Amino acid sequence: MNKQYFIELADFNIWATNIFCSMLTQISNEQWQQKIVSSFDTIQETTLHIISAEKAWLQRFKIEPVEWLQFNYKGSKDEHIELWKQASADLKNFIDVFDEHQLETILHYKRLNGEEKSTPFYIMFAHVFNHSTFHRGQLITMLRQVGFTNIKSTDLIGFYRNK
């Protein structure tokens, strides 16, 4: 495992986030808030979950108190978009300066339910980017369900092909 791999995943995450944010600017506020059967009830809630997780993990990585936005953030669609871009950029900045020799160092953290966990940084870095990818896949389905058809691919291979 090396740092360059996580730098590339962070770059991929920003690339995919920017594509999604571009798609989200094209939907109406009604589509943004339309109820859909999924892990979260709306595109807005799913987007906020991704933002919350990226920000929370960065706070854990920095050994800072975790502020879970999903329970109290009420911003507009445009504010969500900017917050998502910033969260992804902040993760990238953290990875860029992270000491490669610390990748196998154990991160001690608490889950939202208070349960204490310990996991190497490299596993948590991979998890954060995989988690965002998982929920972006849900967003694709949700966008289609609200009638949005201008879907762009955010597959990892597309990122590498366009580098």
N, C-alpha and C positions, 0 to 999 in steps of 0.2 A: 504494500500500500504506500502510495506517495502523495504528497501534497498536490502535485500537478493534476492528478485525477479529480480532486475535489475543486480545484480552481476551474477545471473544465465543466464540472457539474454546476458550479455556481454561475458560470457564464451561460450554460444551457438554461438554467432556471430564469435568468434575466431575459434571455431571448424569448422563452416561452411566455413569461409574464407579459412582456411587451406585446406579443401577438394577441394574448387574451385581452389585455387592456384595450387594444385597438378594436377588437370585436365588441367588447362591452360598451364602448362609446357609441356603437351603432344601434344598440337596442333602446327601446323606450323605457320610461320609468315603470310603465305597466308590466312590461316583460321582465324587468329587473326584480319586481316584487310579486310576480305571478306565482301562485301556489303550485308546487309540483311534488309528486311523490318521489323522494330521494333521501339520501342521508340527512340533508337539510332541506327545509321547505321552499326556499327560493334561491335564485341565482345570487341575490345579495347575501343571503346567509352563508352560502357555500363559499363565495368569494371572501367574506369576512372570516370564515373559519381558516382558510389558507393564510390570510394575512396574520391572524391571531397566532397561528402555529409558528409561522416563520419568525415573528417578533418574539414569541415566548421562548423558542429555542435559542435565539440569539441572546436573550437575557440570561438564560441558564448557562450558555457557554461563557458569558462574561461574569458569571456568579453574581448576578443582580436579581432583585426581586422581580417576579414574573407578574406582569400586568396582562391579564387575559381579556383582550378587547371584545371578544365575541359576546360577552354578557352585558356590555354597556356602551358600545360605540354606536352612534346614531347619525353618522355623516351621510352626505349625499353620494350618489353614484360616482360623480367626478372625484369626490374626496376619497372614496374607497380606492379608485383607480390610482390616484397619486400615492396613497398609503401603501398599496400593494407594490408599486414600483420601488418605493423607498425601502420597504422591508426586504425585497429581493436584493437591492443594491447594498444594503447594510450587511446582509449575510455574505455577499461577495467580498466586501471590504474586510470583514472579519477573517474569512478564509485566506485572503491575500496576505495578511500579516501574521497568520497563525504559524507557530513554530512547528515545522514538519516533525521534529523529534518528539513532539507531544501528541502525535496522532494516536498512540496506543495508551496514553495517559487516561486513567479512569475519571470520568465525569460523575460526580455525585449530585443528584438532583431529586426534587420531589415532583411527583405527578400532581395534577390538579386535585386529585382526591386525597392528597397528603402522603401517599405511599412513597417511601424512599426507594430510589433505584441507583444503580451504579453501572455505567456502560462506558467503554472506550469512546473517545471523541470520534474516531474514524467511523464507527458504527452509527453514531448519532448524526454525523454529517450526512452519511448516505441516507439515513432515515428521513431527515428533513426534506431533502430533494425528492426522494421517492414519494413521500407524503403529498407534497405539492403536485407531483405528476398524477398521482391517483385521483386527487380531487379535480384537477384540470380535466381529466377524462370524464368525470361526472358532469362538469360544466358543459362539455361538448354536447352530451345527451340532453341536458336541461335547455341549452340554447336551441337545439332542434325542436324540443317540445313546445317552446314558446313561439316557434315559427321563424327563427333566425336561420338563414340558409347560407350566409357568406362565411362558412366555416373554413378556418385555416389550420393546417396540420402543425402540431407541436411535438411530433415524434423526435426522439433523440437523434435518430439517423439524419433527419432533416437539418438539425442544427449542425452536425458534422459536414454534411454535404454543402451547406451554405457558408462555411467558415472561410 
